[in-house]
Amino acid sequence: MSTALAENPQIAVLTMQEAWRRLRRRLRTGPLHRLRFVGSAPERLAVIPPTLHQGDPFVAEAIYAGRFHLAGRLVEAGRGSIFQAPSPSDEFSAELHSFFWLRHHAAAGDALAIKNARALVSDWLRHSSGRLGGPAFEPEVAARRLIAWLNHGDLLLGTADYEFYRRFLRSLSAQTRYLRSIAQEAPAGMPRLMVRMAIALAGVCLPMPAGRARASVQHLADELDRQILPDGGHASRNPAALAAILAELLPIRETLVNQGQPVPKGIYSAIDRMLPALRFFRHADGTLALFNGTGACEMQLLAALMRFDETLGEPLSNARHSGYHRLAAGGTVVIADTGCPPQVALSRSAHAGTLAFELSSQAARIVVNCGSPQPGQPELRRLSRSTAAHSTVTVEDRSSSRFAGQPQLDRFLGSPLVPGPTEVRVDEIAAEGSERTIGFDATHDGYEREFGFLHQRRLQLSADGAMLSGKDHLMATRKPRGREDAKRAAIRFHLHPQVSVETIGGTARLSLRGQLWRFSADRPFTVEDSIFFADTSGSRRTLQLVVEVDPGLTPEVAWAFERMS
């Protein structure tokens, strides 16, 4: 670990900040301070907030049978408590203690599901509520649990006996006090924002002094101002973060409005920016573009969120603050990453995909990035974050950004991204002559320090959406030193699993959902195996088109995807 810290001052600073943050949190939750979390409990919930998450009754049946399939792992509790069973992974523990799976019991809604949900909460109160350490009380996990319990308060309390009712409300109050005490010590980014949303929701749902409730909602508005960018993107540059935030934030706003309580301007403003940004990242089939940690999409949730979007115009073409471009014409959509990596503290899920793009046509995905795998697969997660898992250029099979790559650091910091590109220059391309196109030129310096190349990519989409033409140029910034300085570069186009490929001469014919597209390039290409991680059923085999060149001899490659009539 010491070598990695010495090599990168940013990682050293982040490590010290994380160590100090954890120490402060331990001091705040130590034996001398635990009495602060004990106090009076309300007699009832003031309101049950709505939820936008939908569940699956069949999952509730499996849980009733003792089978917990969470974070890609299956644990059978048998006759014992699931909360005392050995956990197969940290991700499993986080999902288990978050109680996000209560939505499946709510979807079932029958007496058996309700009784089982209440029994599991009672079991947790018996075995886990007295300890303030471990995975159950990680800030984001505790926040998600508080939100889940409040969202399903009617399910848990509707026919509950008095003893459970009192224990449940006492625990809600204690967990709210706990989160309020450690809110500033939560990790930056989504964990801290999730804590603020949980505290704000509790302030609305639990009877408490009006001043404290208003303060909790205002703290949330302030945190949104810090994390939501002017164009509506999240500071982590993860499109899926928008859906996760809106899924909890919209019910908070609706509950405040229904209760006649004031909604801070920061909450209204954040929602008004995020909804169009979420639409910006949606492909023609409704799924989200796979950048910086986005994986399989929850389509029902996205559809529910879009019902709140009252802006009916086309999304922006340039999300400048988030660092993305979108080209759309004739039912064809292109979304490209044209920004620098997020700051190191927010890059635990970021990918090294600078200048990668995705292409979709009507209801079909064509060119994709590999996406993020389901939780609980650390080896696949590391692979999915590499540049080679994105539809862009790699030099010598290296990523354009580096990872803080030691197991000790990964466990402590979550494997942040050490920025490679320090600058991405973007220029819009105006319409050219009679053949009107929309597009841009973008250049990043992620390979300059190690290899002496700038990567420039030009993308142009025809006005009818029938052709996407591209050009990749590796511009040398220093003279090669001879044969030992020769490099190999690869331009990768990962294809969606539903795309079938047939090579004809020097082109490839791509068949997908009743459409035919043709790929061509001015250099030879190969069809190779690839993996698509972002599928609800797990990782799937797919294909990729690869153009390999020596950038010293062939610095520029032109290529095109053309829709065939």
N, C-alpha and C positions, 0 to 999 in steps of 0.2 A: 504493500500500500504506500509506503514511504516514497518509493520510486515514482509512482504515478503522481503523487502530490508534488514532488519536486519538479516533475516535468511540466506541470500545468498549474500556474498560480490560481486560476479561476476555481479549479477543483479543490485546491488547498483552502481557499477562502470559504467555499461552499461547505467543506467538511467541518471547518471550525464553527461556522454559523449553525450547522445542523447539530453538532455536539452541544453547543451552548443552548440551542432551542430545546433539546431533549432534557438537558439538565434543569432548565427553568420549569419545564413541565413536571418533572419528577418532584421538584421542590414544591410546586403548587398543589400536587396531589399526594404529598407525603402524609404521614400519620398526624403531624401537627395541624394540617390544614383540612383533614377530612371532615371535621366537625362542621365546616362551612357548607358541606353538601347535605347536611341533615337539617330539616326544618319542617314547618307545617306543610301539609299537602292540601290541595283544593278538594272540595266535596264532589266536584264533577268537572267534566270538560265543558268549557263555554261554547265550543262549536267543533264540529267534525269537518275538517277540510276535505275538499274533493281531491281525487287523484286521477292522473291521466294514464297511469300504467294499467295494462290489462294482463290478466293472468290466464293460466291454463288449468282447468279442473283436473286433467289427468295427472299433472304434476302434484296437485294436492293429494290425489289418491296414492301416488308413490310415497309421498312423505308420511301419510297415515300408515303405510306399510313399513315405515322405517328406512326407506331408501332415499337418501339425500344426494342428488346429483347437482353439485355446485362447482363452479370454476373448473369444469372439465374433469372432475373427479367424482367417483361414486363411493359413498360410505353407507354401510348398513348398520343402523344403530342396534338392531335386535331388541332385547328387553331392557337394555340400559339407556342412559341419558345420552343423547347425541352431543350434548355440551361437555360430556366427560370422555367421549370417545377420542382416540388418537386422531389428530388431524393430518391428512396427507400432504398439505401444503399451506403456506401462509394465505394464499388466495382463497382456499376453501374456508379457512377460519374467518376471514374477513366477510365472505358472503354469508356464512352461517350466522354470525353475530350481527349482521346488518338487518336481518329479518325482512329483506326485500322480497323474499319468497312468500310472505303473507298474502301477496296479491293473488296467488294461486288459490288459496283458501277462500278469499273473497269472491273469486270467479266461480268457485263451486257453490258457495252460499248455502249449502244444506246444513242440517244440524250436526252431522258427523264432522264436516270440515270445520265448523265453528268450534266444536268441542275440542278437536285436535289442535287448532290454533291456540286456544286458550290454555290447553295443557302444556304446549311447548313454551309459551311465554311464562307460565307458572314455573316450569322446569328451569328456565333461564334465571328467573328471579331467585330460585332456590340455590343454584350452583354458581352463578356468575356475578350477580348484582353487588355482592359485598366486596369484590376486588376491583381496584381501579387501574390495574396493569394488564398487560397481555393484549392480544389482538382485539378483544371485545371493547377495549377503551382507547384504541387508536382514534384520533380525532374524527377522521372521515367515517369510520365504521360506526362510532357512537352517534354521529350526526345522522347517518342514514337510518339507524335503528330508531332514533327519536322520531324522525319523519314518518317511518313506516308505522310505528305504533299510533301516532296521531291520525294518520290517514285511515287506519283500520280500527279506530276507537269504537265505532259502532259494532263491528264484528266481534271485538274482544269483550266489550262491556255490556252488550245488549241484554243478555240473559245471565250475566255473571252473578255469583253470590257476593255477599258484602265483603267477605274477607279478601277475595281476589281483587275486587273493585278498589279497596283501600290500598292494598299492596301495589297494585298497578299505578295508581295515581301518585303514591309516595315515590315510586321509582321514576316516574316521568319527571317529577319535580327535582329529584336528586340529580338525574342525568342532565336536566336543563341547567342546574347550577354548576355542574361539572363542566359542561361545554362553555358556559359563560366565563368560567375561570381560566380555561386554557385556550380560548379563541385566538388570542394573539400568538400562542405558541404552536398553532397548527401549521403544517407545511404550507409554503406559498402555493398559490394557484387553486386548483379545484378543491383540495381538502379544506383550505381555509374558507373558501366560498360556501362549501357545503355546510360547514359548521355555522356560518352566519345565517344561512337559510333555515337551518334547524332551530336556531335560537329565535329567529323572527317568527317562525311558524308557532313555536311554543308560546311566544308572547301573545299571539292572537288566540290560541286555543285554550291556554290555561289562565284562569283568573289570576291576575297579578296587578300591581299598581300601574296606573295608566302611563306614568312617566317612564317606567322601566320598559313597558311594551313598546312605546314610541321610540325609545332609545335603541332597542334591539332591531327594529325595522330600519331606523336611520343608519345604524352600523352596516346593515346589509346593503343599503343604497350606496354608502361610501365605498364598500368593497367592490361592488359592481362598477363603480366609476373607475376604480383602479385596474380591474381585470378585463372589462369589455372595451374593446378598441373603438375609435370613432366610426369605423365602417361596420361595426357589429360583430366582428370576429373576436375570439377569445385570445388572451395573451399567449396561451400555449400553442396557438396555430392549429389546434385539433378541431376539425369540423364537428366531430361527434360531441365535443364539449358543449356546443351550443344546444343540442337536443337534451343533454343531461341537465343543463342549467334551466332551460325553459320548462322542462317537465316538472320541476319543483317550484320555480319562480311564478309561473302563471297561476297555480292554485293559491299561492300566497297572496297575489294581487287580488284574485277573485274573492278570497275570504275577507280581506281587508275591506273591499268595496261592499260586500254583502253585509258586513258588520257596521257599516257606516263610519269606518275609521279612515283617517287620511292616508293616502299612498304617497310616499316621498317621490319627488320628481325624478330622482336617480333610478328608481325602479321602473317607472313609466318609460323613461328615456332608454334604459338598457333593453327593455322588451321591444320597443319600437325599432331599435337598431338590430337586434339579434334575429328577429323573424325574417326580414329581407335577406340577412346574411345566410340564414339557414337555407333559404330558397336558392341563393347564389350557389351553394355547394351541392344542390340536388341535380342528379342526372335526369335524362329523359324518362327513365323508368321509375323515378322517385327515390332511388337510393342515393346515399351520400358518397361524394368523392373520397377515395381512400388515401388520405394524407395524414402524416403525423399522429398516428395512433388510432385512426378510425378503423373499425372492423365491421362485422356483420351488422346490418341495420335492423332495427325494430320498426318494421313498416307501419304497424298500427299506431305506434307512438308518433311517428313522423306525420302520418295523416291527421292525427288529433291535433298536433301542434300547428299544422298548416291552416287549420280552421280558424285560428286566431289571427292569421295574417290578413290584414285588410288592404294591403298594398297590392294592386292588381297589375301593375306595370311589369316590364321585364327587369330582371335583376341587373345590378351594375355589371359592367364589363371588367372593371378594375377595382379590386378590393386592395387599395394601395397600402393601408395600414396593416392589414393581415398578411399581405404578400402573396396574392393570388390573382390570376387572370381567368376570365371566362369569355369564350367565344360561342355564340349561338346563332344558327341560321338554318332554315328549312328542316327543322326537327333534329338537327345535329348539334351536339353540345361538346365543347372542349373545355376542360378545366385544368389549369397548370399552376404549379408552385413556382412563383417568381419572387420569393422573399428569402431573407436570411433566416437561419435557425432561430428559435426563440432564445431568450436569455437562459443561461445555464440552469438557474434555479427552477425554471418551468419546463425543462426539456427531458423530464424522466420518461416521457412516452414519445418524444419527438423522433422523426425519421430523417435519415440523410438522403432526402429526395429532391434536392434543389434542381429546378428546371424539369422535373418529371411532369407528365401530363396524362390525362385520361380522355377517352373518346367514346361517346355513345351516340346512337342514332335511333330516334323514335323510342321504342320500348326495349332496346337491346344495347348491352354494353359490348364494346369492341376492344379497345385498348384500356388496360387497367394497371394499377399498381397491385402488388400482392396483398396489401392490407395487413391489419393486425390480427393475430390469431386469438382464439378464446383464452381466457385466463388459465393459469396453471401449466403453461407450456413455455418455460423460460428459454429453452434452446431455440424454439421456433420464433419466439418474440425477438431474440437477438438477430436472427436471420432476416426477419421481416423488416427490421429497421435499417438494414444495409442499403446502400445505393443500388446494388445489383438486384434488389427486389422491387425496383421502381423503373418506370419506362423513361429512362434517361440514359446519360453516358457515364460509363465507368472507365477509369484509367488504371491499368494493371490490376484490375479486380479490387481496387481500393475504394472506400467510401469517400464521398466529398466532404463529409464531416466525420470526426472520430468519436469514439465512445470511451468513457472512463472505465476501461476494461479490466478490472480485477474483481474477483468474487467478493472480497471484503468490502470494496467500495460499492459494488452493485447492491449488496445487502444493506449497506448503510445509507447510500444516497439514491438508490434506484436506477443506476446507470444513466447519468445525465449525458447529454450530447455536448461534446466540446466543439464549438462552432468551427467549421472549416471556412465556408464562404463568409467573408467580412463585408462584402458589398455585392449587391445584385443590381445591375443597371438595366432599366427597362425603357424601351422606346416604342410607342405606338406606330403601327404601319397604316398609313392612310390608303384610301381607295386608289387603285392604280389602273388608269386607262379604262377601256371598255370592260375588262375582266375585273369587276369589283370584288374586293376581298376585305376581310377584317383580320387583323393579326397584330403581332408584336415581335420585337427583337429583345432578347434578354441575355445577359452575360454574367457569369459568376466566377469568382476567383478561388474556389475551393481546392483546385488542383495546382494552383500556381506555386505555392511554397515548396511542395514536395517534388512536382514534376515539371514546373515551368510552363503550364498551359492555362489559358483562360477558355472556358467553355461558353460558346455563344450558340444560342438556339433561336431559330426563326420559325414561327408557326403562322400559317395563313389559311383561313377558311373561306371558301367561295360563298358568294351571296346566297346561293341556293342550297348550301350545306352539302353539296355532292362531292366536294374534294377538300381534304386537308393536306396541304403541302408543307413540308418541313425541311429545314437545313440545319445541320449541326457542324459547327466549325470549332476546332481546337487550335487556338492561336498561340504560337510559341512566344514566350516573353523573354527567353534567353536562348543562346545558340547551343545546340547539342554538342556534347564532348566526344562523340564518336559512336562506335557500335555499342559500347557498354551503356550508352545513354538512350538506346532505342526503346520505345514503349509500345504497348499494345492498348488500343482503346476498343470498347464495345458499346454499340448503341443498341439498347434493348427495348423491345415493344412486347410487354406481357399481354397476353390475350385472355379474355374471359373464358371460363370453362365451356360455355355454350357455343363458342366459336370453333368451327371445324376448318381445317386448313388443307388446301390442295395446291401444290406447286406446279406451275405451268410455265415452262421456259424460265425466264428471269423474273417472274412475278409469282405472287401467292394469291389464290382466290380464297376469300374468307366467307363462309356461309353461316348465317345466324338469323333465326326467327323470320324466315321468309325474305331476308335481304341478302344481297351479294355485294361484297366489297373486294377491291383489288389493291394489293400492296405492291409497290415497286420502289426500287432504289437504284442509284447509279453505281453501286458497288454490290458484289455478291453478298447474299445473306443466307443464313441457315435457319432451320426450324428446330428448336431445342425444347427440352422439357422444362416446365416451370411448376410452381405451386401457388394456388390461390388460397390464402388463409381466411379471407373475410366471407365465409359462408356459414350460415346458421347450422349446417349439419357437420361442420368441421372442415379441416383442410382438404382441398381437392386438387387432383392433378390437372394441369393445363399445359399450354404451349406458349412459347415466346419466339418472336422473330429477332434474330441477332445479326447485326452488321459489324464485323471486326475489321479494323484498319490499323495501320501504323501511322499515327498522326504526323510523324516527321515526313512521310512520303505522301500521305493522303490526308491533309488537314481538314478537308471539307467533304461532307456526304449529303446529298439531296435525296429525299424520299417522299412518298405520297401515299395516302389512303383515298381511294376513289370509289364512290358508290356506282355500281353497275345497274343499268336499267333492265 
